[in-house]
Amino acid sequence: MEIVQITCTDTSKIVNADVLRKTDKLLEVVVTESKTKLRLFKHTPHEKFYVGKMAGLEFTSTGESII
């Protein structure tokens, strides 16, 4: 399974997440530590970061595999 890093921009915490689905504009993951499902989006395929929000916090990822 592909693993990516997710960064919480509000707390600067970085966690690993298992990729469930990845497209040019969508990155759907499950955070390894908490089993929380998170959806991150790009407005255009050319943007560098996927961005998502949950529980009032913002999360980002490049979507690049670390393993």
N, C-alpha and C positions, 0 to 999 in steps of 0.2 A: 504494500500500500504506500502511496506517495505521502510524504510528510512535509509540511511547510511551517514557517514561523509566522505567528500573529503577534502584532504589537498593539498594546492599548496606549493610545496617544495621550490619554488623561493621566495615567499612572506610570508610563514608560516601562511597564512589565512586558516581557517577551515570553511567549509560550509556544509549544509545538502543537500542531493540529493535524489530524488525518483528513486527507482530501476525499470528500464524497463525490463531488462533481466539479469540473472546471471547464469553463468556456472562455471565449475572448472577453466577455463582459461579466461573468459570474464565477465566484469561488465559494463553494459550499463546503464547510469543514466541521469536524467535531474536535473540540479542544480536548487534548489527551488527559489533562489533569482533572477536569470537571465533567467530562462527557457532555458538554454544552454544545448544541448545534448553532452555527453562526453562518450567516450569508453576507458576503461582501461583493460589491459591484464596482465596475468601471463604467463611466459614462460613454467612453469610446475605447475601442480595442488598443489604441495607441498610448493611453495613459499608463504610467509606470506602476501605480498602486491600485489595488482593490481596496474599497472603503466600506465599512459597515458599522451599524450602531445597534447596541443592545443595552438595556438597563441604564440608559442615560450616559453610556460610555461609547467612545469612538475607537474602532479597531482598524488596522491597516495591515496589508501584506503585499509583497511583490508577486506572490504565487509561485515563486521558484522553489523547486524541490530541494530539501536539505539532505535527503537520503535517497 
